[in-house]
Amino acid sequence: MTLKEWLDREAMSVPQFATRIGRSAEAVRRYVSGERIPDKDTMPLIAEATQRKVTPNDFFDLTPIKRRRSMPSQVAA
């Protein structure tokens, strides 16, 4: 879930969320718009404030990769 989606769902404004995580409204606006990715100190604050609905992967548009059940056989030379 993106931060924008979470804010919309919770009917929370950017300034309200910025106050909640102790960052400027401008910084949060940039996270929401995709202009900036939160730093390593801010990522956990966002995850905690959103009850882990927004995670670092969401800023990088990463989806979980399904693991293979078995590795392919190697062909002997």
N, C-alpha and C positions, 0 to 999 in steps of 0.2 A: 504494500500500500504506500502510495506517495504521501509526503507530508501535506501537500495540498488536499489530497483526498481525505486525509484524517482531519485536517482543520475544517473542511466543509462538512464532514459527517458530524463533527462535534459542535458545529456552529461557533467556532472559536476564531477570533481575529488574529492576524499576525502579531499586532502589539501585545495582545493577551498572552499568546504563546511565548513570545520573546521574554516577557516578564517572568513567566513560569520557569523558563530554563536559564534565566540570567544572561541573556544575550540581547543585542540591539534589535529593534524592529527591522532595521535595514538589513542586517545580517540574515535574519529569518526570511525576509522577503526574497533575498537572493537564493536561499536554500529552496524555497518554494518554487521559484521561477526556473531553477536549474542553472543559474548563473554561477553558483558557487556550491561546492560540496563541503559539508561541515568537517571541521578538523577532528583529530582523534580525541580531544577533550570534550567536544560538543556532541559527537555521535552518541555516547552513552546517555547524555542528558536527554536527547530527543527520544531515544529508545525507552528510557524510564518514564518520561512524561507522557508517552503515547501507549503505555502498558505493553511495550514491545510490538505494537502494530506497525510501527515504522522502524525499520532496521537499516544498518549500513548498506546491505545489499540493495535496498530500494533506491538509494541514491546512485547506484551504479547499474541499475536495471538488470541485476543478476537474478536468475531463477535457479532453484536447486537442481543439481545435475543428478539424474538417476544413476545409481551405481550398477554396473554390470554384475550379474550373478556369478559369472565365471569369466576368467580371462580367456581370450582366444588361444587355441593351441598354436604352439610354434612348430613350424615345419623344420625338420632336421635337414641339414645340408648334405 
